[in-house]
Amino acid sequence: MSSDLQGSAHTPPAAKAADTTRDNPWPLRRLTENIKIYVDRMSTLWVEGQVVEYKPRPGTRMAFFVLRDVDTDTSMTVSAFPGILDQAGAGFEEGARIVTRVKPVFWERRGTLNLRAEEVHLQGIGDLLAHIEQLRRRLSAEGLFASERKKPLPFLPRTVGLICGRNAKAKDDVIVNASTRWPGISFEIREVAVQGDNCVREVTAALMELDGLAHVDVIVVARGGGSVEDLLPFSDEVLVRAAAAVGTPLVSAIGHEGDAPLLDLVADYRASTPTDAARRIVPDLAQELDGLQRSVEAMRVGMHTRLVREAHALDLLVKRPVLQQPSAVLDGHTHALDTHTTALRHAIERVLEREVTALTQARATLTALSPQATLERGYSLLRSPSGKIMRSAADVKKGDLLEGILAEGRLVTQVVGSTRATLPPA
């Protein structure tokens, strides 16, 4: 056998693939070289398909996505410069149908064949997605998606308006889960087309009808997800503007986590699923009762703590000396008042004593200097009938009547004679 192998080693390789044999095979590199030569001779061509895998990676020099035939499971990896995909528009994403001009590329080392895109154009649903993206930007610029426009959902609505498909699972999801959380919650249900040509008209009409019912406090539009095509009506401009115009709080529950129709953006609350919507529109009775019980206990504990604290403060207040003997607060003032009263009395007595002494002295002086005192010492006064005091004998003449004023009593006398006073010798 070893001699056969040695002989085959010197046999020249077959020129064509058809000439290869078990004893004269091609090396694998010869096959990949020939495949590459053949693939490189292929011209660029246009192909169509659906993007099934695409993860944007900003900053990379080359982007990759998987293109699948829409009717079969045939798929190939496509590479492209990021700028080419940017030119395709915002609708280029998983699920988009595209037409692309590609050049087949064969990698010898890995033995793989892929496509390199030179142009990419959205087709079908891709065009619609691009149109929706333009609409989204326009409505966003108008402020329809602004957070200031969002209305708060009621804590416990009287009635829930439910727009859903006919006999749809989404209907049961909302009703069952909401009723489980809050038994007895009532619904106004409008079963409409949630996909297809009639979807926009029927959903819009149901929105306007439920918005006009005074007892409906919240409206839920529910659909259990679906393909990109199925959810297109919920990005229709007419429906979106109608949803923005309703005055009743609106919950959108028409897609799964990866879906983003425009109704989600204009709604007051975007629920990921109908079940999520049910959990959002009504509170959990058991949870609320538990919270209420805990709040009551917390209030009871808080009140007890407050009463204990206030009772302790009151006890300390009652034990204060001023409350034990209220008159004690006046004792100091009473003592001070007594002291000042005594001091004032002594001061007045001293003043009175001083003034009595001065008055006595003044009286004594006045008495000593008074005419009465002179009379009492044995002197008397004579005065004419006119009341003039006689001071000199020259002032009277014989026969004048004079009034004599004595220390005790008065008399009338007549002058029988007078003698002038003689001056003592010098």
C-alpha positions in Angstrom: 0.0 0.0 0.0 2.9 2.3 0.8 4.3 1.8 -2.7 0.9 2.7 -4.2 0.8 5.9 -2.2 4.3 6.8 -3.2 3.4 6.2 -6.9 0.3 8.4 -6.6 2.3 11.2 -5.1 4.2 11.6 -8.3 1.0 11.5 -10.4 0.1 15.0 -11.7 -3.2 16.3 -10.4 -6.2 16.1 -12.7 -6.8 19.2 -14.9 -10.5 19.1 -14.5 -12.8 18.3 -11.7 -14.3 15.5 -13.8 -10.9 13.9 -14.2 -10.3 13.5 -10.4 -10.4 9.9 -9.0 -10.0 8.2 -5.7 -6.3 7.8 -6.5 -5.9 11.2 -8.0 -8.0 13.7 -5.9 -7.6 17.4 -5.8 -6.2 19.1 -2.8 -8.9 21.1 -1.0 -7.1 24.3 -1.8 -7.3 23.5 -5.6 -11.1 23.2 -5.3 -11.5 26.5 -3.3 -9.2 28.2 -5.8 -11.3 27.1 -8.7 -14.5 28.0 -6.9 -13.1 31.5 -6.3 -12.0 31.9 -9.9 -15.5 30.9 -11.0 -17.3 33.2 -8.5 -15.0 36.1 -9.3 -16.1 35.8 -12.9 -19.7 36.3 -11.9 -21.1 39.8 -12.6 -23.1 41.9 -10.1 -26.7 41.1 -10.0 -30.0 42.2 -8.4 -31.6 39.9 -5.8 -34.6 40.3 -3.5 -35.3 38.9 -0.1 -36.2 39.7 3.5 -33.8 40.9 6.2 -34.0 38.3 9.0 -30.9 39.1 11.1 -29.4 42.6 11.5 -27.7 44.1 14.5 -26.4 47.7 13.9 -22.9 48.2 15.3 -22.0 51.9 15.2 -18.4 52.5 14.4 -17.6 49.3 12.5 -16.2 49.5 9.0 -18.4 46.8 7.7 -22.1 45.9 8.4 -23.5 42.4 8.1 -27.1 41.1 7.8 -28.8 37.9 6.7 -31.0 37.9 3.6 -33.6 35.1 3.3 -35.7 34.1 0.4 -39.3 35.1 1.1 -40.7 31.7 -0.1 -38.1 29.3 1.2 -35.6 28.9 4.0 -32.6 29.8 1.7 -30.5 32.5 3.3 -27.1 34.1 2.8 -24.9 36.5 4.7 -24.6 39.9 3.1 -21.9 42.5 3.9 -22.0 46.2 3.1 -20.4 49.4 4.0 -22.5 51.2 6.7 -23.1 54.2 4.4 -24.9 52.0 1.9 -27.4 50.8 4.5 -27.9 54.4 5.7 -28.9 55.4 2.2 -31.6 52.7 2.3 -33.5 54.7 4.9 -34.8 54.2 8.4 -37.0 51.3 7.4 -34.0 49.0 7.0 -34.3 46.6 9.9 -35.2 43.0 10.6 -38.4 42.1 8.7 -37.8 44.6 5.9 -38.0 43.4 2.3 -35.3 44.7 0.1 -33.9 44.7 -3.5 -30.1 44.8 -3.5 -27.4 44.8 -6.1 -24.7 42.3 -4.9 -21.5 40.8 -6.0 -20.9 37.1 -4.9 -17.7 36.7 -2.9 -16.1 33.4 -2.0 -13.7 33.1 0.9 -11.1 30.4 0.2 -9.8 29.9 3.7 -13.3 29.4 5.2 -14.8 27.9 2.1 -17.8 30.2 2.5 -19.9 32.1 -0.1 -21.6 35.4 0.8 -22.7 38.6 -1.0 -21.4 42.0 -0.9 -24.0 44.7 -1.4 -23.4 47.7 -3.5 -26.9 49.1 -3.4 -29.8 48.5 -1.1 -33.4 49.6 -1.7 -36.4 49.0 0.5 -39.3 47.1 -1.2 -42.8 46.4 -0.1 -43.0 46.5 3.7 -39.7 48.2 3.7 -41.1 51.2 1.8 -44.0 51.3 4.2 -41.7 51.3 7.2 -39.7 54.1 5.6 -43.0 56.0 5.2 -43.9 55.3 8.8 -40.6 56.6 10.0 -41.1 59.9 8.0 -44.6 60.1 9.6 -43.2 59.5 13.0 -40.8 62.4 12.6 -43.5 64.7 11.4 -45.9 63.9 14.2 -43.1 64.1 16.7 -42.3 67.6 15.4 -45.9 68.5 15.9 -45.7 67.4 19.5 -48.1 64.5 19.4 -45.7 62.3 21.2 -44.6 64.8 23.8 -44.7 63.7 27.4 -46.5 66.8 28.5 -49.6 65.6 26.5 -49.7 62.3 28.4 -52.8 62.0 30.7 -52.4 60.1 34.0 -54.4 56.9 34.2 -57.1 56.8 36.8 -56.3 54.8 40.0 -59.6 52.8 39.8 -61.7 53.4 36.6 -65.5 53.0 36.8 -65.6 51.3 33.4 -62.8 50.2 31.1 -63.3 50.7 27.4 -61.8 47.7 25.5 -61.1 47.7 21.8 -60.0 44.2 20.6 -60.4 41.6 17.9 -63.4 39.4 17.6 -63.1 36.5 19.9 -59.4 37.4 20.3 -57.2 36.0 23.0 -56.1 39.6 23.8 -59.7 40.2 25.0 -59.6 37.4 27.5 -56.1 38.4 28.6 -57.3 41.9 29.6 -60.7 40.9 31.1 -59.4 37.8 33.1 -56.3 39.5 34.4 -58.1 42.8 35.3 -61.0 41.0 36.9 -58.6 38.9 38.9 -56.8 42.0 40.2 -60.1 43.9 40.9 -63.2 41.7 40.9 -66.3 43.4 39.6 -64.6 45.8 37.2 -66.9 46.6 34.3 -66.0 46.8 30.6 -67.4 48.4 27.5 -66.1 46.1 24.8 -65.9 46.9 21.1 -64.8 44.0 18.9 -63.4 45.3 15.7 -61.0 44.3 12.9 -57.4 44.6 14.3 -55.7 44.0 11.0 -56.4 44.4 7.3 -58.2 47.0 5.3 -61.0 47.7 7.8 -58.8 48.0 10.9 -58.1 51.8 10.7 -61.8 52.7 10.2 -63.2 50.3 12.8 -60.7 51.1 15.5 -61.0 54.8 14.9 -64.8 54.6 15.2 -64.6 52.5 18.4 -62.2 55.1 19.9 -64.5 58.0 19.2 -67.5 56.1 20.5 -65.9 55.0 23.8 -64.4 58.5 24.3 -68.0 59.9 24.1 -69.2 57.7 27.0 -69.0 59.6 30.3 -68.7 56.5 32.5 -65.6 55.1 30.5 -62.5 56.3 32.4 -59.8 54.6 30.4 -59.6 53.0 26.9 -57.5 50.0 26.1 -56.6 49.0 22.5 -55.5 45.4 22.7 -53.9 43.0 20.1 -51.7 40.1 20.8 -48.7 41.2 18.7 -48.3 40.0 15.1 -46.1 40.4 12.1 -44.9 43.7 10.9 -47.5 43.7 8.2 -50.3 43.0 10.7 -49.4 46.0 12.9 -49.1 48.5 10.0 -52.7 49.9 10.5 -51.7 51.0 14.0 -49.2 53.4 12.5 -51.8 54.9 10.1 -51.9 58.7 10.4 -55.7 58.8 10.6 -55.8 56.4 13.5 -52.8 58.0 15.3 -54.4 61.5 15.1 -57.7 60.1 16.3 -56.0 58.5 19.3 -54.2 61.8 20.0 -57.6 63.7 20.0 -59.4 61.5 22.6 -59.8 63.0 26.0 -60.0 59.7 27.8 -56.7 58.2 29.0 -55.6 55.7 26.3 -53.5 52.5 26.8 -51.9 50.9 23.8 -51.4 47.1 24.1 -51.1 46.0 20.5 -47.6 44.5 20.3 -44.8 42.7 22.0 -41.6 44.2 23.4 -39.9 44.5 20.0 -42.9 46.1 18.2 -43.2 49.9 18.0 -46.3 51.1 16.0 -47.0 54.8 16.2 -50.1 54.3 18.4 -47.7 53.2 21.2 -46.1 56.6 21.0 -49.2 58.7 21.1 -51.0 56.6 23.8 -50.8 57.8 27.4 -49.4 54.4 28.4 -47.7 51.8 26.3 -48.3 48.3 27.6 -46.0 45.6 26.3 -48.8 43.0 26.2 -52.6 42.9 26.9 -51.7 41.3 30.3 -49.5 44.2 31.1 -52.3 46.5 30.2 -54.6 44.7 32.6 -52.1 45.1 35.4 -51.8 48.8 34.7 -55.4 49.9 34.4 -56.7 48.5 37.7 -55.0 48.1 41.1 -54.5 44.7 42.8 -57.2 44.4 45.4 -55.2 42.1 47.6 -52.2 44.3 47.4 -54.2 47.4 48.1 -55.9 45.7 51.1 -52.5 44.6 52.4 -51.2 48.1 51.9 -54.2 49.6 53.6 -53.7 47.2 56.6 -50.1 48.1 56.8 -51.0 51.8 56.6 -53.6 51.4 59.4 -51.0 49.6 61.5 -48.4 52.2 60.8 -50.9 54.9 61.8 -51.9 53.1 64.9 -48.2 52.7 65.9 -47.6 56.3 65.0 -50.5 57.5 67.1 -49.5 55.4 70.1 -46.0 56.7 69.9 -47.2 60.2 69.7 -49.6 59.8 72.6 -46.8 58.3 74.7 -44.5 61.1 73.8 -47.1 63.8 74.5 -48.1 62.1 77.8 -44.5 62.0 78.9 -44.1 65.7 78.0 -47.4 66.5 79.9 -46.2 64.6 82.9 -42.9 66.6 82.9 -44.9 69.8 82.6 -47.2 69.0 85.5 -44.3 68.2 87.7 -42.7 71.6 87.2 -42.7 73.7 90.5 -44.7 76.4 88.9 -47.6 74.1 88.4 -47.1 72.3 91.7 -47.5 75.6 93.5 -48.8 78.3 91.1 -48.5 81.1 93.7 -44.7 80.5 93.7 -44.3 82.4 90.5 -45.9 85.4 92.3 -43.9 85.1 95.6 -40.9 86.9 94.2 -42.9 89.7 92.8 -45.0 90.0 96.0 -41.8 90.3 98.0 -40.3 92.8 95.7 -43.6 94.8 95.8 -43.6 94.7 99.6 -40.0 95.9 99.7 -40.7 98.8 97.4 -43.9 99.7 99.3 -42.0 99.8 102.6 -39.2 101.8 101.1 -41.7 104.2 99.5 -43.5 104.6 102.9 -40.3 105.3 104.7 -39.3 107.8 102.1 -42.7 109.6 102.4 -42.4 109.6 106.2 -39.0 111.1 106.0 -40.2 113.8 103.6 -43.2 114.5 105.8 -41.0 114.7 109.0 -38.7 117.1 107.2 -41.5 119.3 106.0 -43.2 119.3 109.4 -40.0 120.4 111.0 -39.6 123.1 108.4 -43.2 124.2 108.9 -42.8 124.3 112.7 -39.7 126.4 112.3 -41.4 128.7 109.8 -44.4 129.0 112.1 -42.2 129.8 115.1 -40.4 132.5 113.1 -43.7 133.8 111.8 -45.1 133.9 115.3 -42.1 135.7 116.6 -42.3 138.3 113.9 -46.0 138.7 114.0 -47.7 141.9 115.4 -49.7 139.7 117.8 -46.5 138.5 119.4 -45.4 142.2 119.9 -48.8 143.0 121.4 -48.5 140.0 123.7 -45.2 141.4 125.0 -47.1 144.4 126.3 -47.2 146.7 123.3 -50.4 148.1 121.7 -51.3 149.7 118.4 -53.1 152.9 117.7 -54.8 153.7 114.5 -57.0 156.4 113.1 -60.6 155.7 112.1 -59.3 155.5 108.6 -57.1 152.5 109.6 -53.8 154.4 109.5 -51.3 153.2 112.1 -50.1 156.0 114.3 -46.4 156.1 114.4 -45.7 159.6 115.7 -47.3 162.0 118.1 -47.1 164.6 115.5 -49.7 162.7 113.5 -52.5 163.4 116.1 -53.9 166.4 117.7 -55.9 167.0 120.8 -59.4 165.6 120.7 -58.7 162.9 118.0 -60.4 159.6 118.5 -58.1 156.6 118.1 -58.6 152.8 118.1 -56.3 151.0 120.4 -55.4 147.4 119.6 -54.2 145.4 122.5 -53.0 141.8 122.9 -56.5 141.0 124.0 -59.4 143.2 122.7 -59.7 146.7 121.4 -60.7 150.1 122.8 -61.4 153.7 121.7 -59.5 156.5 123.2 -59.5 160.3 122.8 -56.2 162.3 122.6 -56.1 164.9 125.4 -52.6 165.8 124.6 -49.3 164.8 123.0 -45.6 165.1 123.4 -43.2 165.0 120.5 -40.3 162.7 120.8 -36.9 164.1 121.5 -33.9 162.8 119.7 -31.2 161.6 121.8 -28.1 163.8 121.9 -25.6 163.1 119.2 
